Amino acid sequence: MKKILSLVLALALVLTAVGAAVADTYKIAIPNDATNEGRALLLLQSIGAITLKEDAGITATDKDVTSSVADVEFVLAEAANVPNLLQDVDFAIINNNYALDNGLNPAVDGLAIESADSPYANVLCVKEDNKDSDLTKALIAAFTSQQVVDYIAANYADGSVVAVIENPTDGYDADVDYDALNGQSVSVAVTPVPHEPIADIAKEILAAKGITLDVIEVTDYVTPNDFVEAGDVYANFFAHIPYQENFNEENGTHIAIVAPIHVEPMAIYGGQTADLNVLIAK
């Protein structure tokens, strides 16, 4: 009987140790595309949770993690799906447009938030051949208008979206012949908030000059570029600069960045665990 009790006790101790080890492994969901995975890892490094190889840069992957304070496991998923994983992981690092679309505000709900002073400005893009056209100049003027700056300031005063338009226009470009553009239609592919409502402001501005802007909402990070490259839409407004540059390089596309509009700080959100200290406190 003593031997049986000893075996039971030993087994219980082993199971307890295994359970503790499992409990101390923290799952972190992050986007799986090149620049957003790197962006998420750089955010983790900035708070002291992990260390990356010195040359990792903005396209870092989980293979570039050289050390971590806690035992972490990365769960990689398409950026749009990361919010859906929040309840099943300890933490999730979510792109702001998808966070806002799922009722999460980085300034309020984020446990750690990226600085707005970052290279990740979201941009208006067109096909390379169209970057200097009057139609593109009209789009740029509308998207970089004071109306857009005012909208962002009024609706995101908490800093969850920050305008980076240096010289706001009145909505129009004095060098554009708007009479020649009267009656034309132009399309732009956008992801949801804040891109779609900003595009709606540009739509009203252009409508005053007889130009119809068709705003086409999509929910992923590939379709907008495919649309522009194929000529199915004229412009898109969804990506940040590193993502767009990397997309062109990897896919051989010819999509030009024509105007930075805003920055959406990425944040870390708590799922099954709400205390970020478990990732950074020894």
Secondary structure, DSSP 8 states (H G I E B T S, - for coil): -HHHHHHHHHHHHHHHHHHHHHHTEEEEEEE-SHHHHHHHHHHHHHTTSEEE-TT-GGG--GGGEEEESSEEEEEEE-GGGGGGGGGGSSEEEE-HHHHHHTT--HHHH-SEE--SSSS-EEEEEEEGGGTTSHHHHHHHHHHTBHHHHHHHHHH-TTTTSEE--SS-BSS--TTS-HHHHTT-EEEEEE-TTTHHHHHHHHHHHHHTTT-EEEEEE--SSSHHHHHHHHTSSSEEEEEEHHHHHHHHHHHT--EEEEEEEEE---EEEESS---THHHH--
